[in-house]
Amino acid sequence: MKKSVYSVVLSDDVIAEVDRLAYIKGTNRSNMINQILAEYVSLTTPEKRINDIFDELSSLLYAGETFRELSPRAPSVMSIRSALSYKYNPTVKYTVELYKAPKGPSQGEIRVSTRTQNSALILEMLHFYNIWAEIEARYGFSGENSFEDGVFRRPIILRESPIQNAAAKALPSAGEMIAEYISLFDTSMKAYFSESSDSTQKIFNLYYDYILENQKII
């Protein structure tokens, strides 16, 4: 969305309230004024779109007991935590970054990390990520995943399910699709670390059910 510089005269009291709101929402004065005016004229800005997705993501993921907010969210970044049942129950951090404008097919990025120096856990996490990337590639995901410095990165690409199922749910919003994906990823990771002899097959089954039950996925 193109932006230009305009000169307007506003009262000091109005600016004080705008600055207060901007501080609460983690943005600056110009963005806050832009959002207020956009809402008044019923125009959806990229910032408003991202905020609405994060609101929906929060309501869906924080409703249960699995996920919790990790830190106050920034205008385009939201961090979520979950606990992994592995020795000292390390925290798994999910960071969702949404772009104001698409970068190619990608609408944003999901990053997964665990704060640990345990080399055995790092190797197990890498093994899980490799299994996950293999499953996604098998079912048509063409994005570039990466794992570097303990962080797994996965682009958010909205797409049709590779399995055509007339009874599948047609998830209408990006917030629902991202929440569904993070829940699937977290459940699959915990299945891998359950030390079950058939954990890899369980992950395949979970992913297959995901693409079978949803018409649109990320």
N, C-alpha and C positions, 0 to 999 in steps of 0.2 A: 504494500500500500504506500503510494508516494506521499512524502511529507514536504511541506514548505514552511518557511519562517513568516509569521504574521505578528504584527505589533498591535496589542490590545491594552486597554487601560482597565485595571481591576482594583478594587479596594483592598487595603491592607488586611482587613478582617477576612475577606474571602480567600486571599492568598494564604493566610495563616491556617485556615481550615483545609485548604487544598494540600498544603505541606504536611499537615498532620495526617491526612488520609494517605498521602504518598509514603510517609514513613511507615505507617501500619502495614501497607500492602507491599512494601519493599521495592518501590519504584521512585521515579523522580517527578518533579513538578510538571514538566511538559507532558509526560505520559499520563499523569493523573488527570490533567485538564482535558487531554485528548479523549480519555476514557469516559469522563463525565459528559462531555459534549456528544460523544458517539452514542452513549446510552440515551441521552435526551432526544436525539433525532432517530433513534432505533436503528443505528448502524453497528454492525458487528465488526469490531477491529480484530486483528490477529491476537492482540493481548486478551481481548474478551473471549475469543474462541478458546485460547489455551486455558484461561482461568475456568471457563465452564467445563472443559474436559477434566481438569484437575479436581474440580468440585465433585463431579460425578465419580471419578476414580476414588476419591476419598470416601464417599458415601458407600461405595460398593466394597472396597477392600477393608475399611476399618469397621464395618458392621459386625464382623466375626471376631475371633480371638487369634487368628493367625498373623495378621499384619498390624503394624503400628507406625505412626509417623516417626521418622527418625530425626528430622530437623524442620524448622519452619521453611515452607517452600518459597522459592524465588519466582520471579515473573514467568520464567520458562522452564524451571527445573523443580522436580518434586522427588523427595527421597523417602523410601519406605523400608522398614526393617522386618525381618522374620528370624526366628531362631532355628538353628540346625541341630538335630540330635546327633552330635559327634563329640564324644569325650566331654569337653568343657562347654558345650552348647554355644558355639560361636554365632555371632550375629551375621546374617546375610543381608547385605544392603542392595536394594533395587533403586536405581536412579533413573527417572524418566525425564528426558529432555525433549521438548517439542519445539520445532522450528516455526518462526513466524511465516516463512515461505518455504515450500518444499525444496530440498536439495536433490534434484533428480527425482527418482521414485520415492525417496525417503521423506517421511513426515517428521522424523525425529529419531531418537535413539534410546534404547534401554541398556543400562550398564548394571552388571551384577558383580559384586565383590564381597570378600570376607576379610576382615582385619585379622590376619594371623601370620605368624612366622613359622608355623608348623609345616615342615616340608612335606610330610606325608599327606596332610590335608590338602595342600596346594596341588600335589600330584593327582589326588583323587578328584579334586574339582576340575582339573584339566581333562581328566579322563571322561568325566561326566559331560563337560562342554563339547568334547569331540563326538561323543555319542549323540548328543542333542543336535549338533550341527549336521551330522550324517542323516539323522531322521528328517530334519527339515529339508535338506537338499533332496532327499528321496521323494518327498511330497511337494516338490515344486518351488521351494523358497529359493529365490535367486540372489538375495542380498549377501553382502560380504560380512561374515562374522569375524571377530578377532579376539585374541586373548593375549594381553600384554600387561606386565607389571601387576599381575593379580586381578586384572579387570577384564571381564568378558563383555564385549560390545556387540550389540545386535540392532541393526536399523529397523525402524518401524515402517513397514510397507503394507498398506491396505490392499488386500487381494481377495479373490474369490476362492472358496474352498476347492481343492482339487478333486473332491468327491461330490458328485451331484446327488443330493438327497432331498427329495421334495418335502420331507418332514422336518428338515433341519431348521434351527432358529435363524431368523434373519436379523442379526444384531444391528440395530440402526445407528448406533453412535460410536465414535472413536473411543470414548471413555469406557464403554462396555467391552469393546474389543481388547483394549489394553489391559483392563482388569482381568478379563478371561484368560489372556495370555500369561500374565504374571502369576495368576493362581495355578495355571497348568504347569508353568516352569517350576514353581516352588514345590508343588506336589510331586513332580517328577524327580526333582533333586532329592527330596526326602525319601522317595522310594528307592533311589540309587544308594543312599547312605543307610538304608535299613538293613544292609548286609544279607538280604535275601538272595538265594542262589539264582533266582529268576528276575532280578531287579531290572536288567536291561530289557527283557520282554515286557515287564510292567510299564516301562517308559514308552515303548512302542505302542502298547495298548492304550495308554493314556492319551498319547498324541493322536492316534487313529480315532479315538472317540471324539476328541476335540474337533478334528476336521470333518467328522461325520455328522456331528450335532450342530454345526454352525455353517451357514451359507457364506458368511464373510469373516475373514480372519486377518491377522497381521503377520 
